[in-house]
């Protein structure tokens, strides 16, 4: 008996710990069954609004303020090119009764909204006020509202819509600019038009003409003609970062703003970066034996791009004079100048031509109306020296 008492005394705290653990387990079990903690937690919700701990009779009281707050803070936008418009979700009325009536337990349910005719018209005006008539006429607003309502039913906090997804396919063929290149060799005209009818300029990447035409058998001159057409046409677009070489001596077809030279073996390419998300297309059409029409097509711009020519400094020619003692008053075309001491006979062999530098600018007018100019490239026409023969005869 003494041994038992001694054992209990030495292991008192251990025995006490065992009893405490046992009572804790029993107490937890009683709570689990008595308080009905074994039931599943309800997963009922409407979008992000959790209703699991709410009585069904209070659903409307919980949903209404949360949905109103969501409509005021959700970030829904419509974008086109560089422009973004906020979509005002408060045009839609939250249908509380319909939403509550369609709630299923332990599910993520939809929120239902309605859009009156007056608010539908107001929403349309909100997001089309800045658009051109051409865009508005081909905008599938009905489908846009369907997609918008579908996303609203799930109470998404952020959504981006691209206007191009709701435009008729014909809109992407809008004519941006056109140029007719004439005085071309007939062989070059046939070389281009017999092989190519259109060329795609991919969006959001740098365009290289030699690479784009790699599958065609074109000469350097044919490449140069197409590069020069693109040089001219893309001025009235947002493309940037032109890289190219000019002709040392301009061909007959090279006009102001159309002077890009391609030499494939030398690495002379024509390149630029297209910042647009969408592609543009260059269409090619033969007008006659010496003329090709180039048409640049794509989505119409909301920003206005204009071609501005800025005249730079004049490059003056030099006069080269050589002596010709055979010149006299009988020489055809001779110019005679008399001074106090001599007669000067001059014959112009090569007329001098002044050179020039011309800058090509792009005038940009965004929707906010703040116009600014961007310098794109320049063209230099070198002067041609004047060559004169001269003979001076002293008087007396």
ZIPEGI-V498411 format. One record per residue. N is the residue number from 1. RES is the residue in one letter. SS is DSSP state (h for helix, s for strand, l for the rest). Layout:
n->[N N]
res->[RES RES]
ss->[SS SS]
This chain:
n->[1 2 3 4 5 6 7 8 9 10 11 12 13 14 15 16 17 18 19 20 21 22 23 24 25 26 27 28 29 30 31 32 33 34 35 36 37 38 39 40 41 42 43 44 45 46 47 48 49 50 51 52 53 54 55 56 57 58 59 60 61 62 63 64 65 66 67 68 69 70 71 72 73 74 75 76 77 78 79 80 81 82 83 84 85 86 87 88 89 90 91 92 93 94 95 96 97 98 99 100 101 102 103 104 105 106 107 108 109 110 111 112 113 114 115 116 117 118 119 120 121 122 123 124 125 126 127 128 129 130 131 132 133 134 135 136 137 138 139 140 141 142 143 144 145 146 147 148 149 150 151 152 153 154 155 156 157 158 159 160 161 162 163 164 165 166 167 168 169 170 171 172 173 174 175 176 177 178 179 180 181 182 183 184 185 186 187 188 189 190 191 192 193 194 195 196 197 198 199 200 201 202 203 204 205 206 207 208 209 210 211 212 213 214 215 216 217 218 219 220 221 222 223 224 225 226 227 228 229 230 231 232 233 234 235 236 237 238 239 240 241 242 243 244 245 246 247 248 249 250 251 252 253 254 255 256 257 258 259 260 261 262 263 264 265 266 267 268 269 270 271 272 273 274 275 276 277 278 279 280 281 282 283 284 285 286 287 288 289 290 291 292 293 294 295 296 297 298 299 300 301 302 303 304 305 306 307 308 309 310 311 312 313 314 315 316 317 318 319 320 321 322 323 324 325 326 327 328 329 330 331 332 333 334 335 336 337 338 339 340 341 342 343 344 345 346 347 348 349 350 351 352 353 354 355 356 357 358 359 360 361 362 363 364 365 366 367 368 369 370 371 372 373 374 375 376 377 378 379 380 381 382 383 384 385 386 387 388 389 390 391 392 393 394 395 396]
res->[X X X X X X X X X X X X X X X X X X X X X X X X X X X X X X X X X X X X X X X X X X X X X X X X X X X X X X X X X X X X X X X X X X X X X X X X X X X X X X X X X X X X X X X X X X X X X X X X X X X X X X X X X X X X X X X X X X X X X X X X X X X X X X X X X X X X X X X X X X X X X X X X X X X X X X X X X X X X X X X X X X X X X X X X X X X X X X X X X X X X X X X X X X X X X X X X X X X X X X X X X X X X X X X X X X X X X X X X X X X X X X X X X X X X X X X X X X X X X X X X X X X X X X X X X X X X X X X X X X X X X X X X X X X X X X X X X X X X X X X X X X X X X X X X X X X X X X X X X X X X X X X X X X X X X X X X X X X X X X X X X X X X X X X X X X X X X X X X X X X X X X X X X X X X X X X X X X X X X X X X X X X X X X X X X X X X X X X X X X X X X X X X X X X X X X X X X X X X]
ss->[l h h h h h h h h h l h h h h h h h h h h h h h h h h h h h h h h h l l l l l l l l l l s s l l s s l l l l l h h h h h h h h h h h h h h h h h h l s s s s s s l l s s s s l l h h h l s s l h h h h h h l l l l l l s s l l l s s l l h h h h h h h h h h h h l l l l h h h h h l s l h h h h h h h h h h h h h l l l l s s s s s h h h h s l h h h h h s s s s s s s s l l l l h h h h h h h h l l l l s s s s l l l s s s s h h h h l l l l l l l h h h h h h h h h h h h h h h h h l l l s s s s l s l l l l l l l l l s l l s l l s l s l l l l s l l s s s s l l l l l s s s s s s s s s l l s s s s s s s s l l l l l s s s s s s s s s s s s l l l s s s s s l l l l l l l l l l l s s s s l l l s s s s s s s s s l l s l s s s s s s s s s s s l l l l l s s s s s s s s s s s l l s l s s s s s s s s s l l]
